[in-house]
Amino acid sequence: MTRLSVNINKVATLRNARGGNLPDVEKFAHDCERFGAEGITVHPRPDERHITRADVYALKELVTTEFNIEGNPEPAFMDLVLAVKPAQVTLVPDSREQLTSNHGWDTKAHFAKLAAIIQRFKNAGIRVSVFVDADPEMVEYAAKAGADRVELYTGPYAEIYAQDPQRALNMYRPAAEKARELKLGLNAGHDLNLHNLKDFAEAFPWLDEVSIGHALIADALYLGIEETIKQYKYALSNSN
């Protein structure tokens, strides 16, 4: 079954808005695992506007499922990941000014850079996923660069799904099938929610993992985190 990794950035955002330790990011991560999440994802940014470096080190000590750190592989990020050695690192080409990730790597144009970075992480025993748009060529060059997985950027899927679910799925099929053909692991993330998740996972049953933060945390405001995780896992289980 497709695994659910909970991105807890928004919990840290709420904590940082007031200072102190409420909500407690570490406890929240522990509870997500206790309620059934199969992974915890964080995206530390250089300005530490949500997850901090201290959070990353603390979470490494307590996460018992899969710990996934995502971000732009600038030198400080690479040093952090290599020090912490999570189960997975997801390479995302976001700039410092971006509010959130909004596109994948051009793996062809950045092939040499990515290949060197991927090899460095793999030498440290860390699985590497590359964040890409739903373009078979970008998937192919991620594989050539040595990636273990790709994560499909699903922002456009979510936007189109609201009007035309089948067209949205058809847009992603060539990239998803290319990953399977190349024996690359397949992840997905961005704007997946309780309305569009089941169909996506059902269309691509070889999907390894989804990383969901914003929508899941927003749902938890109404449902509570235990019930929210239950509903997301139910959507995934009913698609396989």
N, C-alpha and C positions, 0 to 999 in steps of 0.2 A: 504494500500500500504506500502511496505517496506520503512522505513524512512532512509534518508541520513544524517549521521553525518559527518561533515568535520573535519578531524584532521589537526590542524593548526601548528603542530610542525615545519614544514619546513619553515614556514613564520618567526618563531622566530629564526631559524637557520640562515636565511639570515640577519635578523636584527643584530644578535649577531656577525656575521662575521665582521661587520664594526663598531659596537657600535652605540650609539644614539638610535633613535626610527624610523628608516626607514628600512623596512616597519613597519607601526604601527599595532601591533598585535591585539589590541583592536578594532580598526577601521575595520580591515580585518574580524574579527569574526562577528562584527555587519553587515558588508556588506554581508557576507555569509548567514546570517539569512534573510537579506532583499531580497536577490536573490533567496530564497526558501529552503535553508538547514533547516532541522528539528532538527539539533543538532550540538553542537560543542564538539569536543574531544581534550583533551590534555594529554600528557604523560610526566609529569615532572620527570626528572632523578636527582639523587643526585648531579651530577656535574653541573647541570643547563646548559647543552650545547645547549639547545634550550629553551623550556618553563621554566620560573623561578617560584619560589614560589610567587613572587610579581605579576607575570602574572596571576597566578591561583586566587589570591584574587581579582584582578581587573576584571577578566572575570566573576567571580561569580556575581558581581554587575551589569553587563550589558547583560549577555546572557539571552535571553527571551524564547528560545526553551529549549531543554534538554542539560544540561551540564554533560559531561561524563569525569571523570578523570580515567586514567588507569596507572597501574604501579605495581611494586613489593611491597607487603605490609610489607616493613620494618617499624620500629617504626616512623621515621620522615615522611614517606609517609602517614601512618595511621593517625598521628596527623594532618597533613595538610587536609586530606579528611574529618576527623571528624569536623574540624574547619569550613570548607567551606560548607559542606553538599550539594554536587551536587545531581542531580537527580539519577545518576548512578555512581558506581565505578566498574571498570573492573580490576580484579586481574590477573596480568601477571607475569610469573616466569622468568623475565629477570635478568641477572647478571649485575653488574656495568660495566663490560668490553664489553658487547655485543653492537655491532653497532646498531642492531635493533632486535626486537623480532623474534625468529626463532623456537619456539616450545611452546606447551601448557603445562599445569600442569599435572603431574601424580597425579590425584585426589585420587587415591586409596592409594598410598604411603604417601601422605601428607594430608590424610583425617582429622585427628584430628586437625592439624594446621589450615587447611582451615575452618573447622567447627567453630572453636573459632573466627576466624577473620570475617567470614561471619556473625555470630550472633552479633558481636560487631557493625558492620556497619548497619545491619538491625534494631538493637535496636535504632539507631540514625535516622531511617527513610530513609535510603539510599538503593536503589535497587542495588543488587549485581550480577554482571556477572563474570563468570570464563572463562578464556582463555584456550581452550583445543584443542588438535589435533582431527582429525576426527575419533575418536575411541568411539564406543558406550559405552564401559565400563567406559571411562573417563567421558562421559556425565552422566552416571548413578550415579557415585560416587560424581559428582558435585551436583546432585539433592539430594543425601543422606546427603551431607554436609550442605544443606539448601540454595543453590544458587537459585536466581530468574530466572537467564538466564545463558546460556553458549554462548561464542563467539568462533566460529570455526575458527581456524588458517588456512587461505586459501592460504598460500604460496605454498604448494605442488599442490593445485588445479590450480593456475595460471601457474605454471611450466609445468604441464602435459597437461593443456588445449591447449597450443600452438601446441602440436602434435596430441592430441587425446581428443577432447572435451567430448565425451561420457564417456570415461574411467575416466576422471577427475571428472565428475559428479557422476558416479557410486561409486567412492571412498568415496564420502561424504554422499551418501544417507543413509547408516545405522545409522550414527551419527545424522543426521538431523531428521530422523524418530524416533530415540530413544528420542530425545528432545521433539518431539511432543507427543509421547506416554506418557512421564512422565509429560506433561503439563509444561515443562520448556520453557521460552522465548528463542528465537533463534536469535543471532547476528552473524555477520561474518566480518572478516577483515584481511587484509594484501595482498598486490599485486592485489587487485581487480582494474579493470580499464574499460575503455569504450569498450574494445574488449571482455572481459569475464564476465562482470557483468550481462548482460541481461539473459544469459543462466542460471547462478547460481540462480538468483532470480526467474526465471521462473520454474526451477526444484523444488524449495522449496518455494511455495507461502506462507507458514506460517512464513517465515523469517521476523523478526521484524525490524531489523536495520542493516545497513552496516556502518562501520567506514572506511573512505578512506582519506588518506593524500598524500602520496608521488606521486602517479600517478595523482591525481586530481590537485595538485599544479603544477606539470610539465605540464599538459595539459593547465593550466591557463596561462602559459608563452606564449603560441601560441594563445589561444582562448579568453583570458580574463576570469576573475573569474565568471562574470555573465553568459556568454555563457557556460562555463564549467559546472557550477551547473545545468544549464538548460539541458544539454546533459546527465548528470548523472541521473537526475530525470526522463528524458524521457526514459532512458534505464530501470529504475525501473518500471515506469508506464506501459510500454509496455510488461512487464513480468508478470503482475498481471491480 
